[in-house]
Amino acid sequence: MQLNILSSVINIFLMIVEVLLSLRFLLKFFGANVSAPFTQWIYNNTEPLLAPFANIFPAPRIDGTFTIEFTSLFAIIIYMIIGHMLIEALEFISYNATRSSSKRN
């Protein structure tokens, strides 16, 4: 039961992170107004999520307006992988704990 709750918390956290990073990618891509409050809020709240991946990839501009921020896409993929690995580790630990307790009985 605790495993399900923890897995759900991890999934919800990752979903929020992925939605925020996806919004950032779209706002950057379409050249959203950086002085708009919503755009500022997204950029400010996703900056710490992108910090570990800063300057890994360039952010090319297309036609002077559209920016492809590969760092956001890379971060989405990495956070997905980390989340999957965490959930798999929890299931492995739970499975081993269940097996060892059933062997004792």
Rosetta silent file (secondary structure, phi, psi, omega in degrees, C-alpha in Angstrom):
SEQUENCE: MQLNILSSVINIFLMIVEVLLSLRFLLKFFGANVSAPFTQWIYNNTEPLLAPFANIFPAPRIDGTFTIEFTSLFAIIIYMIIGHMLIEALEFISYNATRSSSKRN
SCORE:     score description
SCORE:     0.000 S_00000001
   1 L     0.000  -43.872  179.698    0.000    0.000    0.000 S_00000001
   2 H   -65.073  -33.091  177.912    2.806    2.443    0.869 S_00000001
   3 H   -63.127  -41.718  179.114    4.495    1.601   -2.420 S_00000001
   4 H   -62.906  -41.532  179.912    1.372    2.636   -4.336 S_00000001
   5 H   -65.929  -45.729  179.914    1.205    5.951   -2.512 S_00000001
   6 H   -65.082  -40.603  176.710    4.889    6.671   -3.060 S_00000001
   7 H   -62.684  -40.291  178.407    4.664    5.678   -6.729 S_00000001
   8 H   -64.955  -41.144  178.850    1.649    7.965   -7.132 S_00000001
   9 H   -63.318  -43.729  178.289    3.492   10.874   -5.510 S_00000001
  10 H   -62.136  -45.448  179.879    6.463   10.337   -7.833 S_00000001
  11 H   -62.550  -41.826  179.231    4.163   10.141  -10.866 S_00000001
  12 H   -65.464  -44.809  178.588    2.283   13.311   -9.892 S_00000001
  13 H   -59.832  -45.907 -179.512    5.529   15.204   -9.258 S_00000001
  14 H   -65.837  -36.927  178.089    6.952   14.086  -12.603 S_00000001
  15 H   -62.613  -43.445  178.851    3.741   14.979  -14.415 S_00000001
  16 H   -62.963  -45.487  179.281    3.885   18.514  -12.992 S_00000001
  17 H   -60.645  -45.741 -178.291    7.566   18.850  -13.933 S_00000001
  18 H   -66.593  -38.538  177.838    6.935   17.592  -17.462 S_00000001
  19 H   -65.262  -44.794  179.903    3.931   19.871  -17.989 S_00000001
  20 H   -63.070  -43.843  179.706    5.878   22.922  -16.779 S_00000001
  21 H   -68.095  -34.655  176.913    8.892   22.092  -18.951 S_00000001
  22 H   -66.735  -40.870  176.459    6.634   21.424  -21.945 S_00000001
  23 H   -62.632  -42.171  178.040    4.923   24.790  -21.459 S_00000001
  24 H   -59.602  -46.542  179.859    8.333   26.459  -21.263 S_00000001
  25 H   -57.712  -47.030 -178.963    9.388   24.757  -24.495 S_00000001
  26 H   -65.312  -41.675  179.027    6.218   25.905  -26.274 S_00000001
  27 H   -63.348  -42.999  177.399    6.454   29.458  -24.944 S_00000001
  28 H   -64.682  -43.735 -176.867   10.076   29.722  -26.058 S_00000001
  29 H   -60.580  -43.650 -177.503    9.314   28.131  -29.412 S_00000001
  30 L   -89.565    6.322  175.816    6.513   30.537  -30.244 S_00000001
  31 L    65.793   46.340 -179.056    8.391   33.573  -28.893 S_00000001
  32 L   -60.370  150.484  179.024    6.021   34.380  -26.048 S_00000001
  33 L   -65.363  117.360 -176.609    6.183   37.852  -24.550 S_00000001
  34 L   -72.601  -12.634  177.779    8.668   37.638  -21.656 S_00000001
  35 L   -89.918   -5.100  177.361    6.998   40.521  -19.852 S_00000001
  36 L   -72.281  136.478 -176.404    3.691   38.636  -19.587 S_00000001
  37 H   -57.936  -41.082 -179.352    3.121   37.427  -15.998 S_00000001
  38 H   -65.308  -42.972  178.901    2.320   33.834  -16.974 S_00000001
  39 H   -62.846  -44.115  177.040    5.417   33.562  -19.144 S_00000001
  40 H   -60.024  -42.966 -178.997    7.584   35.008  -16.367 S_00000001
  41 H   -62.326  -45.837  179.050    6.068   32.572  -13.863 S_00000001
  42 H   -62.033  -48.370 -178.339    6.786   29.570  -16.108 S_00000001
  43 H   -62.272  -43.835 -178.896   10.351   30.711  -16.841 S_00000001
  44 H   -65.645  -38.472 -176.651   11.111   31.479  -13.177 S_00000001
  45 H   -82.505  -19.206  178.582    9.718   28.177  -11.897 S_00000001
  46 H   -96.629  -13.199 -179.858   11.371   25.996  -14.525 S_00000001
  47 H   -56.620  -45.588  178.018   14.801   27.618  -14.329 S_00000001
  48 H   -63.525  -29.598  179.046   15.902   25.475  -11.327 S_00000001
  49 H   -71.151  -27.918 -178.989   14.753   22.343  -13.184 S_00000001
  50 H   -92.832  -12.645 -176.438   16.953   23.244  -16.140 S_00000001
  51 H   -53.118  -43.253 -179.826   19.986   24.331  -14.104 S_00000001
  52 H   -65.205  -17.392 -175.489   21.688   20.888  -14.157 S_00000001
  53 H  -110.736   11.126 -175.765   21.447   20.858  -17.955 S_00000001
  54 L   -60.303  137.972  174.706   22.453   24.481  -18.625 S_00000001
  55 L    64.052   18.080  175.590   24.600   25.115  -21.694 S_00000001
  56 L   -75.885  -43.350 -177.467   24.578   21.499  -22.868 S_00000001
  57 L  -122.400  151.124  173.538   22.771   22.343  -26.106 S_00000001
  58 L   -74.709  162.843  176.165   22.442   25.521  -28.126 S_00000001
  59 L  -117.863   83.519 -176.254   19.043   27.185  -28.476 S_00000001
  60 L   -66.829  146.452  176.293   18.858   28.019  -32.191 S_00000001
  61 E  -102.338  140.211  177.200   16.533   30.755  -33.425 S_00000001
  62 E  -116.317  124.577 -179.115   14.445   30.323  -36.544 S_00000001
  63 L    56.765   25.044  176.409   13.371   33.481  -38.408 S_00000001
  64 L    74.262   -8.237 -177.092   14.396   35.580  -35.387 S_00000001
  65 L  -116.144  -47.692 -174.302   11.243   34.634  -33.431 S_00000001
  66 E   -83.818  127.656  178.299   11.063   30.894  -32.903 S_00000001
  67 E  -117.817  128.234  176.022   13.552   29.396  -30.434 S_00000001
  68 L   -99.378  106.258 -177.881   14.087   25.674  -30.136 S_00000001
  69 L   -93.544   90.546 -178.698   15.235   25.073  -26.564 S_00000001
  70 H   -64.322  -24.761  178.578   16.747   21.596  -26.733 S_00000001
  71 H   -61.062  -40.328  177.819   17.668   21.832  -23.053 S_00000001
  72 H   -63.681  -44.352  179.187   13.982   21.653  -22.101 S_00000001
  73 H   -63.619  -42.188  178.590   13.430   18.594  -24.266 S_00000001
  74 H   -62.932  -43.417  179.382   16.520   16.914  -22.849 S_00000001
  75 H   -62.323  -40.926  177.866   15.410   17.696  -19.276 S_00000001
  76 H   -58.799  -45.902 -179.435   11.959   16.213  -19.929 S_00000001
  77 H   -64.232  -46.052 -178.665   13.554   12.981  -21.150 S_00000001
  78 H   -63.630  -44.247  179.247   16.025   12.784  -18.246 S_00000001
  79 H   -65.011  -34.506  175.921   13.345   13.439  -15.612 S_00000001
  80 H   -63.844  -44.392  179.931   11.152   10.761  -17.209 S_00000001
  81 H   -64.107  -44.712  179.306   14.001    8.257  -17.053 S_00000001
  82 H   -61.710  -43.726  178.728   14.829    9.136  -13.434 S_00000001
  83 H   -61.897  -43.928  178.422   11.172    8.800  -12.428 S_00000001
  84 H   -62.387  -42.533  179.433   10.870    5.436  -14.137 S_00000001
  85 H   -64.156  -39.408  177.615   14.049    4.225  -12.441 S_00000001
  86 H   -62.259  -45.720 -179.677   12.776    5.359   -9.019 S_00000001
  87 H   -65.722  -41.169  177.128    9.487    3.535   -9.451 S_00000001
  88 H   -62.961  -40.277  178.305   11.254    0.398  -10.687 S_00000001
  89 H   -63.840  -41.911  177.832   13.610    0.529   -7.678 S_00000001
  90 H   -62.473  -42.809  178.700   10.661    0.849   -5.306 S_00000001
  91 H   -65.577  -37.660  177.963    8.939   -2.126   -6.917 S_00000001
  92 H   -64.577  -45.398  178.827   12.153   -4.160   -6.716 S_00000001
  93 H   -63.197  -43.519  179.743   12.588   -3.336   -3.022 S_00000001
  94 H   -64.156  -41.696  179.595    8.947   -4.134   -2.321 S_00000001
  95 H   -63.757  -44.607  179.325    9.173   -7.419   -4.222 S_00000001
  96 H   -65.451  -37.924  178.361   12.310   -8.480   -2.331 S_00000001
  97 H   -65.963  -39.489  178.861   10.774   -7.515    1.010 S_00000001
  98 H   -67.366  -41.407  179.426    7.666   -9.550    0.206 S_00000001
  99 H   -65.297  -42.563 -177.603    9.735  -12.564   -0.871 S_00000001
 100 H   -70.634  -33.433  178.296   11.925  -12.504    2.229 S_00000001
 101 H   -73.601  -31.001  178.195    8.942  -12.192    4.579 S_00000001
 102 H   -75.279  -27.371  177.025    7.150  -15.099    2.885 S_00000001
 103 H   -69.996  -31.467 -179.975   10.267  -17.286    3.191 S_00000001
 104 H   -68.177  -30.559 -176.027   10.313  -16.724    6.969 S_00000001
 105 L   -81.097    0.000    0.000    6.781  -18.073    7.332 S_00000001
